């Protein structure tokens, strides 16, 4: 492969002057971006299908969302340890194929009227489980693909895409349902996974199976090391608590929100998709601001203020009344502000986590934070569905939106709020387990390792 620079890495491989000149990295980035868009779009397509086509009750919608999010709680810690022993790219392409086939089959079943709520539960769990494998594996794949002095640039690109997809993906899913109908939207979501498969499959650089010590530590021992490391670091512990508070409340909010827009504000599917789409441009602005604001005002100040603004704007949604000409512009502004604040927090937290975590603990730290934070999503979805059925949509939306404010409060009372313009480097020692001590997103750095 031609490179723009004659620099040579420690492993003897030429290093491009910019990571974007590396064709294999571009293939990984394009595949990961397509996969993340498909994952987060399907997270809205399936609930909207349940609401619009199957007329699901609030309680059943909450259960559906919880089933799709349950694999994060059940599998993330184990997958973080397992991926260490597998080829990450093989894991990624298999996850893409599985999700594409599952959604494609569901779309065909829906078109002929065979897709009921029980089948939707199975589909949501399957897609969610395969997404856990992909999400952990792409972090491991990056470390095995690029040189270590390029990891910051590579992680910024991949995590920026992931954060944008978390906010823009649901908007895309709503728009697809509005324009194409839910079954065709599911098939369209499957195409994203197919594109991801094709892109990642074209990566040419060989990825060897990670070398393991003669007596590798047991999976549960590695999981325990990750939990202990995160619990022992004040900054990462605060990230976990703030993430758990946000993910629980946000899952509850979205369960009620997807019912509130069509049933309380009487908006059509197309308008619901438009309202969800507003978060996308906001996320783009948040990405641009994340590259500048923390260096100017301090990481802690940006985290607290962006979380308070982005989460707090949802408190205005329950107050909306009147015709669509009044409510829709307000929803667009709310979605834009939420997308901007959410993306700014996501990118800044990612930078904080990666900076304070040693290379050999990156995978397990990420899996632990996902377990604690995203693991609260199923409980939040169940809570949102329960409150919507018991209290009504407007009251339950106000209560769950107020709960989102716990996240900036936790940040303000934690060491996160005191982080300045420059982040402190990691000084934590890796726990000793009798093995090489690598996490799910790191392998031993030697002359033969591609990372």
JOQUIRA-V267413 format. One record per backbone hydrogen bond with DSSP energy under -1.0 kcal/mol. NH is the residue of the N-H (numbers start at 1). CO is the residue of the C=O. E is the energy in kcal/mol with one decimal. If there is no record, write none. Layout:
BEGIN
{{NH | CO | E} {NH | CO | E}}
END
This chain:
BEGIN
{{9 | 13 | -2.7} {12 | 9 | -1.8} {15 | 7 | -2.3} {21 | 18 | -2.0} {22 | 19 | -1.6} {26 | 22 | -2.2} {27 | 23 | -2.0} {28 | 24 | -2.1} {29 | 25 | -3.0} {30 | 26 | -2.8} {31 | 27 | -2.4} {32 | 28 | -2.8} {33 | 29 | -2.5} {34 | 30 | -2.3} {35 | 31 | -2.4} {36 | 32 | -2.5} {37 | 33 | -2.2} {38 | 34 | -2.4} {39 | 35 | -2.7} {40 | 36 | -2.5} {41 | 37 | -2.2} {42 | 38 | -2.2} {43 | 39 | -1.0} {44 | 41 | -1.4} {45 | 41 | -2.3} {46 | 42 | -2.1} {48 | 44 | -2.4} {49 | 45 | -2.2} {50 | 46 | -2.0} {51 | 47 | -2.3} {52 | 48 | -3.1} {53 | 49 | -2.0} {54 | 49 | -1.5} {56 | 50 | -2.5} {61 | 57 | -2.4} {62 | 58 | -2.2} {63 | 59 | -2.0} {64 | 60 | -2.4} {65 | 61 | -2.3} {66 | 62 | -2.1} {67 | 63 | -2.6} {68 | 64 | -1.9} {69 | 65 | -1.4} {70 | 66 | -1.6} {72 | 69 | -1.3} {74 | 70 | -2.3} {75 | 71 | -3.0} {76 | 72 | -1.1} {79 | 75 | -3.0} {80 | 76 | -2.1} {81 | 77 | -1.1} {82 | 78 | -2.5} {83 | 79 | -2.6} {85 | 82 | -2.2} {86 | 83 | -1.3} {91 | 87 | -1.8} {92 | 88 | -2.1} {93 | 89 | -2.5} {94 | 90 | -2.1} {95 | 91 | -2.1} {96 | 92 | -2.3} {97 | 93 | -2.5} {98 | 94 | -2.5} {99 | 95 | -2.2} {100 | 96 | -2.5} {101 | 97 | -2.4} {102 | 98 | -2.3} {103 | 99 | -2.5} {104 | 100 | -2.3} {105 | 101 | -2.6} {106 | 102 | -2.0} {107 | 103 | -2.3} {108 | 104 | -1.9} {109 | 105 | -2.3} {110 | 106 | -2.5} {111 | 107 | -2.0} {112 | 108 | -1.3} {113 | 110 | -1.2} {114 | 109 | -3.3} {120 | 116 | -1.8} {121 | 117 | -1.8} {122 | 118 | -1.8} {123 | 119 | -2.4} {124 | 120 | -2.5} {125 | 121 | -2.2} {126 | 122 | -2.3} {127 | 123 | -2.6} {128 | 124 | -2.1} {129 | 125 | -2.6} {130 | 126 | -2.3} {131 | 127 | -1.8} {132 | 128 | -1.5} {133 | 129 | -1.5} {134 | 130 | -2.1} {135 | 131 | -2.8} {136 | 132 | -1.9} {137 | 133 | -2.2} {138 | 134 | -2.4} {140 | 136 | -1.4} {141 | 137 | -2.6} {142 | 138 | -1.6} {143 | 139 | -1.3} {144 | 140 | -1.4} {145 | 142 | -1.3} {146 | 142 | -2.3} {150 | 147 | -2.0} {151 | 148 | -1.3} {154 | 150 | -2.7} {155 | 151 | -3.4} {156 | 152 | -2.2} {157 | 153 | -1.8} {158 | 154 | -2.5} {159 | 155 | -3.1} {160 | 156 | -1.7} {161 | 157 | -1.9} {162 | 158 | -2.3} {163 | 159 | -2.7} {164 | 160 | -2.3} {165 | 161 | -2.5} {166 | 162 | -2.1} {167 | 163 | -1.1} {168 | 164 | -4.0} {169 | 165 | -2.3} {172 | 168 | -2.5} {173 | 169 | -2.8} {174 | 170 | -2.4} {175 | 171 | -2.1} {176 | 172 | -2.5} {177 | 173 | -2.2} {178 | 174 | -2.0} {179 | 175 | -2.5} {180 | 176 | -2.8} {181 | 177 | -1.5} {185 | 181 | -2.3} {186 | 182 | -2.2} {187 | 183 | -1.8} {188 | 184 | -2.3} {189 | 185 | -2.3} {190 | 186 | -1.8} {191 | 187 | -1.2} {193 | 189 | -1.1} {194 | 190 | -1.9} {195 | 191 | -2.5} {196 | 192 | -2.2} {197 | 193 | -2.4} {198 | 194 | -2.3} {199 | 195 | -2.2} {200 | 196 | -2.7} {201 | 197 | -2.4} {203 | 200 | -1.7} {222 | 218 | -2.0} {223 | 219 | -2.4} {224 | 220 | -2.2} {225 | 221 | -1.9} {226 | 222 | -1.9} {227 | 223 | -2.2} {228 | 224 | -2.7} {229 | 225 | -2.3} {230 | 226 | -2.2} {231 | 227 | -2.5} {232 | 228 | -1.6} {237 | 233 | -2.6} {238 | 234 | -1.8} {239 | 235 | -2.1} {240 | 236 | -2.3} {241 | 237 | -2.2} {242 | 238 | -2.7} {243 | 239 | -2.6} {244 | 240 | -2.6} {245 | 241 | -2.2} {246 | 242 | -2.2} {247 | 243 | -3.1} {248 | 244 | -2.1} {249 | 245 | -1.7} {250 | 246 | -3.5} {251 | 247 | -2.2} {252 | 248 | -1.6} {253 | 249 | -2.8} {254 | 250 | -2.8} {255 | 251 | -1.7} {256 | 252 | -1.9} {257 | 253 | -3.3} {258 | 254 | -2.2} {260 | 256 | -2.8} {261 | 257 | -2.2} {263 | 259 | -2.1} {264 | 260 | -2.0} {265 | 260 | -2.0} {267 | 261 | -2.1} {272 | 268 | -2.4} {273 | 269 | -2.2} {274 | 270 | -1.9} {275 | 271 | -2.6} {276 | 272 | -2.1} {277 | 273 | -1.8} {279 | 276 | -1.2} {280 | 277 | -1.8} {282 | 278 | -1.2} {283 | 279 | -2.3} {284 | 280 | -1.9} {285 | 281 | -2.1} {286 | 282 | -2.4} {287 | 283 | -2.2} {288 | 284 | -1.8} {289 | 285 | -2.5} {290 | 286 | -2.1} {292 | 289 | -1.7} {293 | 289 | -2.9} {296 | 292 | -1.1} {297 | 293 | -3.2} {298 | 294 | -1.6} {299 | 420 | -2.2} {300 | 419 | -2.2} {302 | 298 | -2.0} {303 | 299 | -2.4} {304 | 300 | -2.3} {305 | 301 | -2.3} {306 | 302 | -2.6} {307 | 303 | -2.1} {308 | 304 | -2.3} {309 | 305 | -2.4} {310 | 306 | -2.8} {311 | 307 | -2.5} {312 | 308 | -1.7} {313 | 309 | -1.5} {314 | 311 | -1.2} {315 | 312 | -1.8} {316 | 313 | -1.5} {317 | 314 | -1.1} {320 | 317 | -1.9} {326 | 323 | -1.7} {327 | 323 | -2.3} {328 | 324 | -2.3} {330 | 326 | -1.1} {331 | 327 | -2.5} {332 | 328 | -2.3} {333 | 329 | -2.1} {334 | 330 | -2.5} {335 | 331 | -2.7} {336 | 332 | -2.2} {337 | 333 | -2.5} {338 | 334 | -2.5} {339 | 335 | -2.5} {340 | 336 | -2.3} {341 | 337 | -2.6} {342 | 338 | -2.8} {343 | 339 | -2.2} {344 | 340 | -2.1} {345 | 341 | -2.2} {346 | 342 | -2.5} {347 | 343 | -2.5} {348 | 344 | -1.7} {349 | 345 | -2.9} {350 | 346 | -2.1} {351 | 347 | -1.9} {352 | 348 | -2.2} {353 | 349 | -3.0} {354 | 350 | -2.4} {355 | 351 | -1.8} {356 | 352 | -2.1} {361 | 358 | -1.7} {362 | 359 | -1.2} {365 | 361 | -2.6} {366 | 362 | -2.4} {367 | 363 | -2.6} {368 | 364 | -2.4} {369 | 365 | -2.4} {370 | 366 | -2.3} {371 | 367 | -2.4} {372 | 368 | -2.5} {373 | 369 | -3.0} {375 | 370 | -1.2} {376 | 373 | -1.8} {377 | 374 | -1.8} {380 | 376 | -2.2} {381 | 377 | -2.7} {382 | 378 | -2.2} {383 | 379 | -2.3} {384 | 380 | -2.7} {385 | 381 | -2.3} {386 | 382 | -2.3} {387 | 383 | -2.9} {388 | 384 | -2.3} {389 | 385 | -1.6} {390 | 386 | -1.9} {391 | 387 | -3.3} {396 | 392 | -1.9} {397 | 393 | -2.0} {398 | 394 | -1.8} {399 | 395 | -2.2} {400 | 396 | -2.4} {401 | 397 | -2.3} {402 | 398 | -2.1} {403 | 399 | -1.5} {405 | 402 | -1.4} {406 | 403 | -1.7} {407 | 404 | -1.1} {409 | 405 | -1.4} {410 | 406 | -2.6} {411 | 407 | -2.2} {412 | 408 | -2.5} {413 | 409 | -1.6} {414 | 411 | -1.4} {417 | 411 | -1.0} {417 | 414 | -1.3} {418 | 415 | -1.1} {419 | 416 | -1.5} {442 | 439 | -1.7} {446 | 444 | -1.0}}
END
